[in-house]
């Protein structure tokens, strides 16, 4: 399988403090990787760095996407290349409706105008799948959304934008059982029907239950201390991180 | 939409042409604001005698009045000789497109006004199209007894001359401030609107760029009388930029709202960035009446603009919705003033201001509740967004309450554009420029919703254009 994302000895700092101390990671097309680890290990930093947040500086090392060096590309360029980040705490933006936001994103990615009718139909379909009240389409982006609705809106964007690689940053945190199930189903569609690759950042395993996992990594203090297959996830689930913290 | 843009172009076309025509033929005397010159303007306009005397009186007030201490943006760069030159333009003043600043010219092009139309600005033909549109409207409204004309024509018409005399600069007397006096001395052009009792005008009246009417159009006067139980939406379209070398706009707007009447007054100003915009707008509202101001300030180098509502009748209301966008080299001091002068009056102020690239935006507001305004209600909310660290935003609210029975609220928020929000939008494939423009448009959204559609579209275009080049 062709390599989708590859990081080579990636060092990342925020405000002159190094958080990630050399990350080597390779995700092939269609693969699902899980990053687990304690709070403060640098899991979200990895997500931001791959997405291209300007405050997360890649001091050394490289990020490749489909073989192209994207280390110094801006976030919008990376998004257009096919990377998506589902935020742990999506920002509230007044005055922009969820629907307009998704449509503008699609139009900016493709450079073509999208017919409103076709778009609305597609959006309504995905919203139904995620058990979202249709009225959310016209509401201001994330403004006043509950934690669960925010996460659903992230997955809605994932399904609508259909990237090649989705990074899910703690998408399951703060959700009730039903919401985790719905969100997980949405991610499952992305994984199975659309063949998308995933980098799932989590410290619980609830979201993984309905998903196929190819690889798992434990990230501690800015370093990957262990990597393994799906069995590692259930092991961590039962026994905790301790034995992987080297 | 296209039709509207055509109207702008045609108006500019005509005004530029007329303007140059005038300056050569009529105003070729020495500079300086003297009684002779005021007399000359008056004569040229065929003023009635009382108006001529009024102008001279205003000139006297103007000359005797010292410039007020600078409590707002500096107007030191305002060269009074230039103003006078402008009022009485000499042949040195050229209004060719080549002298139009690049930023404005580009704005125009990007606003989608076809090149061909822009070229026709030197011609006369196309402008008649817009005149016909205008007259069509005029005919329709005239059938309902509505008068919509310029002040000069109204003064010549015996049916309205008395009305003008009774109201002209009664709300904004020449003694109000130095520039009001200047306005009184040299005013020219503008609109006179009279809506008879009970007439509800469904279609808004729109005056585009009438400042460029013949003569010294920077001092236009707008006088609107909405009779009891009548309704009017008046749109003042200063959205097209100014191109001449003029550097002062001292217009005056006087609005009279009758019992249970309602007037909505919408403006978008987008002056050229060498303009000192010292405009005075005031409304007086009778029992049960409502004044609604919608005000967008985008252009000018310096603006002092505080539309004022005097709530004189029981239960009268004022609503003010405003947006100010101060870019590089701009110091825009805007806000509103409400005087509660009767029981059960209410006022509502909602403003947004945006500053970027070193622009300064100040929200200056006053709510005054007199002792007779028992049961008055007032709510003021202002939000400011600074797009970078070199820009500035200030909020200066004044609230004076002279009764024990009033309900007054004030809320102010000042913030910067959030990096996290920009990153969020960019992570979906939206460029940094567009992301910032979207956030700014979103910030302005509940104000732009109040604007007439074509102005809302234009405002969004302006925001987008203002954002271009502001990044990086």
Interface residues (C-beta under 8 A of the other chain):
Chain A: X51 X52 X53 X54 X55 X74 X75 X76 X78 X79 X80 X84 X85 X87 X90 X91 X93 X94 X95 X96 X101 X102 X104 X105 X108 X109 X140 X141 X157 X161
Chain B: X418 X419 X420 X421 X423 X424 X425 X426 X427 X428 X429 X430 X431 X432 X434 X435 X438 X439 X441 X442 X443 X444 X445 X446
